[in-house]
Amino acid sequence: MKAKFVGFLKDEAGQGMTEYGLIIALIAVVVIGALTLMGGNIKALLTTAAGSIK
């Protein structure tokens, strides 16, 4: 049992995928934060663009 547990701790097969998942999660947090901060500016820009199309 102890040997299986030690072998499990040394196994690094899923390490790369976990790191990519963490990087994607960090990028998502940054994008959501940026959109939250600039949401008003983006809305005004799209409203102006929609008004000029009409």
KADA-V371870 format. One record per helix or strand. SS is the DSSP state (H for helix, E for strand). FROM is the first residue (numbers start at 0). TO is the last residue. Records with the same first field share a line. If there is no record, write none. Layout:
SS=FROM-TO / FROM-TO
This chain:
H=1-9 / 14-52
